[in-house]
Amino acid sequence: MVHEAIATTGERHGVITRVARQLSIGTESLRNWVHQSEVDAGARSGISTEERLRVAQLEREVRELRRANEILKAAASFFARELDPRLPK
């Protein structure tokens, strides 16, 4: 609706506020959505939604791998103590 209003009137000033009132939503929420849609379309610079989701997925994967690595280190340490009688238990 915002893009249509801008195309119709040729003016950007006040369009987001007017459309936000018509839809009964927050102005800043709509402004953020419009900004993100422009980034996704390539009209603005920034991180696209797809890239943002990919980064979040990679961060989640890194957390899981670090956790698994800590578990494996603890298990290796445990078995090393069990197998080597010189190390304290």
Secondary structure, DSSP 8 states (H G I E B T S, - for coil): -HHHHHHHHS--TTHHHHHHHHHT--HHHHHHHHHHHHHHHTSS-S--HHHHHHHHHHHHHHHHHHHHHHHHHHHHHHHHHHH-TTS--
